[in-house]
Amino acid sequence: MSSPPEADLSTDELFARTLQGDEEDEGAWFAIWQLHHRGGEDVFQRAAAWLQSSSPKERGRGANILSQLDFRHRPPERIARFMDALLPALAKEQDAAVLAAMTAALRHLGDDRRGVPALLSLREHPDAHVRFGVVMGLSRFRDAQVLQALIQLSRDSDDAVREWATFTLGSEAREVDTAELREALVDRLSETHVKIRGEALLGLALRKDARVFEPLRRVLEGPGVTTLDVEAAQALEDVSLLPLLLGHREAFDEEDEDHELRAVLFEAIHALESLAR
């Protein structure tokens, strides 16, 4: 006899399924998703109780469930109850994987008044997964303390942390423009990690910072151009870069499978050609 669809499982069965496999197990995450949809007081109470469990797996899954529980309708008082359950657990948590799950939950809950201080307290945590969770959690906020922390994390020793902090500062927070933020992006222009360098190029180009021109020109003169590099050329709106983009278009093989780069390249060429007329 086949097992019932997840939607027909009891809440007990769904909670049990969240514990199967490793952290990224698809069946576990589908059960978590079902609990998000099911919502209600019973699911909340069970998830909150798991935050106090002696099992790190249960504490992490409690945070995963709480993070988007009742996501279709969460008035402020509901968010406040979730934060009341999560913050005391986070304050005493020592397991890095659980802390990463809790920082992700703070991002989804979106309570900047209470969530941001908790995230900032973890920005120097020794585990890169936790620091990555901090970057993700802070990425939606724009106050001065958050931006300072993101600038600090853009210099992190871990590639993923550096990349997402640079991405947030560069193009996600494009409405913010300070000298310190620009200097942080300039610092990343010497990166050997092409995506981090590309995020810095784009962030500076969006702000029309003249210091980006030479590094961007050198990148466009070489092989291995990325979508970020091309987007930076379009954002800078300097028509002298047009011949370099045209050269990359001519070099495209008909069978080249990088359709995203092709589309971005053609769009940038069209934009610069329009400026040149």
C-alpha positions as CSV (number, residue, x, y, z in Angstrom):
1,M,0.0,0.0,0.0
2,S,1.5,3.4,-1.0
3,S,2.0,6.1,1.5
4,P,-0.5,9.0,1.5
5,P,0.3,12.3,-0.1
6,E,1.9,14.8,2.3
7,A,-1.2,17.0,2.3
8,D,-3.1,14.1,3.8
9,L,-0.6,13.4,6.5
10,S,-1.2,14.3,10.1
11,T,0.7,17.1,11.8
12,D,2.6,14.5,13.8
13,E,3.6,12.7,10.6
14,L,4.7,15.9,8.9
15,F,6.8,16.9,11.9
16,A,8.4,13.5,11.9
17,R,9.2,13.8,8.2
18,T,11.0,17.1,8.7
19,L,13.7,15.1,10.5
20,Q,14.5,12.7,7.7
21,G,17.7,12.8,5.8
22,D,20.2,15.7,5.9
23,E,19.6,19.4,6.1
24,E,18.8,19.7,2.4
25,D,16.6,16.6,2.1
26,E,13.8,17.3,-0.4
27,G,11.2,15.2,1.5
28,A,12.0,17.0,4.7
29,W,11.6,20.4,3.1
30,F,8.4,19.5,1.4
31,A,7.0,18.5,4.8
32,I,8.2,21.9,6.2
33,W,6.4,23.6,3.3
34,Q,3.2,21.7,4.1
35,L,3.4,22.8,7.7
36,H,3.9,26.4,6.5
37,H,0.6,26.1,4.6
38,R,-1.2,24.2,7.3
39,G,-0.3,26.8,9.9
40,G,-2.4,27.3,13.0
41,E,-1.8,27.3,16.8
42,D,-0.9,23.6,17.0
43,V,1.9,23.8,14.5
44,F,3.2,27.0,16.1
45,Q,3.3,25.4,19.6
46,R,5.1,22.3,18.3
47,A,7.7,24.4,16.4
48,A,8.2,26.7,19.4
49,A,8.7,23.6,21.7
50,W,11.3,22.2,19.3
51,L,13.3,25.4,19.7
52,Q,13.9,24.2,23.3
53,S,14.7,20.6,22.3
54,S,17.9,18.9,23.3
55,S,18.2,17.8,19.7
56,P,20.0,20.3,17.3
57,K,18.1,18.8,14.4
58,E,14.8,19.5,16.1
59,R,15.8,23.0,17.1
60,G,16.9,23.8,13.5
61,R,13.7,22.4,12.1
62,G,11.7,24.3,14.6
63,A,13.3,27.5,13.2
64,N,12.7,26.4,9.6
65,I,9.0,25.8,10.3
66,L,8.5,29.0,12.3
67,S,10.2,31.1,9.7
68,Q,7.4,31.1,7.1
69,L,4.5,29.7,9.2
70,D,1.1,31.2,8.3
71,F,3.0,33.3,5.6
72,R,-0.3,34.1,3.8
73,H,-1.6,36.0,6.8
74,R,0.8,37.2,9.5
75,P,-0.4,40.3,11.3
76,P,2.2,42.1,13.5
77,E,1.0,40.4,16.7
78,R,1.6,37.0,15.1
79,I,5.1,38.0,14.1
80,A,5.7,39.2,17.6
81,R,4.7,35.8,19.0
82,F,7.1,34.1,16.6
83,M,9.9,36.4,17.6
84,D,9.1,35.9,21.3
85,A,9.7,32.1,20.7
86,L,12.8,32.5,18.5
87,L,14.9,35.2,20.1
88,P,15.4,33.5,23.5
89,A,16.4,30.3,21.8
90,L,18.8,32.1,19.5
91,A,20.4,33.9,22.5
92,K,21.6,30.6,24.0
93,E,22.2,28.6,20.8
94,Q,25.7,27.2,20.3
95,D,25.2,24.9,17.3
96,A,26.3,26.6,14.0
97,A,23.8,24.8,11.8
98,V,20.9,25.7,14.1
99,L,22.1,29.4,14.3
100,A,22.2,29.4,10.5
101,A,18.5,28.2,10.4
102,M,17.6,30.9,13.0
103,T,19.2,33.7,11.1
104,A,17.3,32.6,8.0
105,A,14.1,32.7,10.1
106,L,14.8,36.2,11.2
107,R,15.1,37.3,7.6
108,H,11.7,35.7,6.7
109,L,10.0,37.2,9.8
110,G,11.2,40.7,8.8
111,D,11.0,42.3,12.2
112,D,13.9,44.9,11.9
113,R,13.4,46.4,15.4
114,R,14.1,43.1,17.1
115,G,15.7,41.0,14.4
116,V,18.5,43.3,13.4
117,P,20.2,43.5,16.8
118,A,20.2,39.7,17.0
119,L,21.7,39.4,13.6
120,L,24.4,42.0,14.3
121,S,25.5,40.2,17.4
122,L,26.5,37.2,15.2
123,R,28.4,39.1,12.4
124,E,31.7,37.9,13.8
125,H,30.7,34.3,14.5
126,P,33.6,31.9,13.7
127,D,31.4,29.7,11.5
128,A,31.0,31.0,7.9
129,H,27.5,29.4,7.6
130,V,26.3,31.6,10.4
131,R,27.9,34.7,9.0
132,F,26.3,33.9,5.6
133,G,23.0,33.7,7.4
134,V,23.7,37.1,8.9
135,V,24.3,38.6,5.5
136,M,21.1,37.1,4.1
137,G,19.2,38.3,7.2
138,L,20.5,41.8,7.0
139,S,20.1,42.1,3.2
140,R,16.6,43.6,3.4
141,F,17.5,46.4,5.8
142,R,19.2,49.7,5.0
143,D,20.0,51.5,8.3
144,A,23.5,52.7,9.1
145,Q,24.4,49.9,11.5
146,V,23.3,47.3,8.9
147,L,25.3,48.9,6.1
148,Q,28.4,49.1,8.3
149,A,28.0,45.4,9.1
150,L,27.6,44.5,5.4
151,I,30.7,46.5,4.6
152,Q,32.6,44.5,7.2
153,L,31.2,41.3,5.8
154,S,32.2,42.3,2.3
155,R,35.8,41.8,3.5
156,D,35.1,38.4,5.0
157,S,37.5,35.5,4.5
158,D,34.7,33.2,3.1
159,D,33.8,33.6,-0.6
160,A,30.1,33.1,-0.2
161,V,29.8,35.7,2.6
162,R,31.9,38.2,0.7
163,E,29.9,37.6,-2.5
164,W,26.5,38.2,-0.9
165,A,27.6,41.1,1.1
166,T,29.1,42.7,-2.0
167,F,25.9,41.9,-4.0
168,T,23.7,43.5,-1.4
169,L,25.9,46.6,-1.2
170,G,26.4,46.9,-4.9
171,S,23.1,46.3,-6.6
172,E,20.5,45.4,-4.0
173,A,21.1,48.6,-2.1
174,R,21.6,50.7,-5.2
175,E,19.5,53.5,-3.6
176,V,22.2,54.0,-1.0
177,D,25.3,55.9,-2.0
178,T,28.0,56.8,0.6
179,A,31.7,57.3,0.3
180,E,32.3,54.4,2.6
181,L,30.1,52.0,0.6
182,R,31.9,53.0,-2.6
183,E,35.3,52.4,-1.0
184,A,34.1,48.9,0.1
185,L,33.2,48.1,-3.5
186,V,36.5,49.5,-4.8
187,D,38.3,47.2,-2.4
188,R,36.6,44.2,-4.2
189,L,37.8,45.2,-7.7
190,S,41.0,43.3,-7.1
191,E,39.1,40.0,-6.4
192,T,40.2,36.9,-8.3
193,H,36.7,35.6,-7.5
194,V,34.9,36.7,-10.7
195,K,31.4,36.9,-9.3
196,I,32.5,39.1,-6.4
197,R,34.5,41.3,-8.7
198,G,31.5,41.5,-11.1
199,E,29.2,42.5,-8.2
200,A,31.7,45.3,-7.3
201,L,31.9,46.5,-10.9
202,L,28.2,46.6,-11.3
203,G,27.7,48.4,-8.0
204,L,30.1,51.1,-8.9
205,A,28.8,51.4,-12.4
206,L,25.3,51.9,-11.1
207,R,26.6,54.8,-9.0
208,K,28.6,56.2,-12.1
209,D,31.8,56.1,-10.1
210,A,34.7,57.0,-12.5
211,R,37.1,54.5,-10.8
212,V,35.2,51.6,-12.3
213,F,36.0,52.5,-15.9
214,E,39.6,51.2,-16.2
215,P,39.0,47.9,-14.3
216,L,35.9,47.3,-16.3
217,R,37.6,48.0,-19.6
218,R,40.4,45.5,-18.7
219,V,37.8,42.9,-17.9
220,L,35.9,43.5,-21.2
221,E,39.2,43.3,-23.2
222,G,39.8,39.7,-21.9
223,P,38.1,36.4,-22.2
224,G,35.6,34.9,-19.7
225,V,33.3,37.9,-19.6
226,T,30.3,37.4,-17.3
227,T,26.7,38.8,-17.3
228,L,27.7,41.0,-14.3
229,D,30.5,42.6,-16.4
230,V,28.2,43.3,-19.3
231,E,25.5,44.7,-17.0
232,A,28.1,47.0,-15.5
233,A,29.0,48.3,-19.0
234,Q,25.4,49.0,-19.7
235,A,24.9,50.7,-16.3
236,L,28.0,52.9,-16.7
237,E,26.6,54.2,-20.0
238,D,30.0,54.9,-21.5
239,V,29.7,54.4,-25.2
240,S,33.5,54.0,-25.6
241,L,32.9,50.4,-24.2
242,L,30.6,49.6,-27.1
243,P,33.4,48.2,-29.4
244,L,34.4,45.8,-26.7
245,L,30.9,44.5,-26.3
246,L,30.5,44.2,-30.1
247,G,33.7,42.1,-30.1
248,H,32.2,39.7,-27.6
249,R,29.0,39.5,-29.7
250,E,31.0,38.6,-32.8
251,A,32.9,35.9,-30.8
252,F,29.7,34.1,-29.8
253,D,29.4,30.7,-31.3
254,E,26.0,29.8,-32.8
255,E,25.9,26.7,-30.6
256,D,26.9,28.6,-27.4
257,E,24.5,27.6,-24.7
258,D,25.0,30.6,-22.4
259,H,21.7,32.1,-23.4
260,E,21.6,34.5,-20.4
261,L,24.9,36.1,-21.3
262,R,23.9,36.4,-24.9
263,A,20.6,38.1,-24.0
264,V,22.3,40.5,-21.6
265,L,25.0,41.3,-24.1
266,F,22.6,42.1,-26.9
267,E,20.6,44.3,-24.5
268,A,23.7,46.2,-23.4
269,I,24.8,46.7,-27.0
270,H,21.3,48.1,-27.9
271,A,21.4,50.4,-24.9
272,L,24.8,51.8,-25.7
273,E,24.0,52.1,-29.4
274,S,21.0,54.1,-28.5
275,L,23.1,56.5,-26.4
276,A,25.6,56.9,-29.3
277,R,23.0,58.1,-31.8
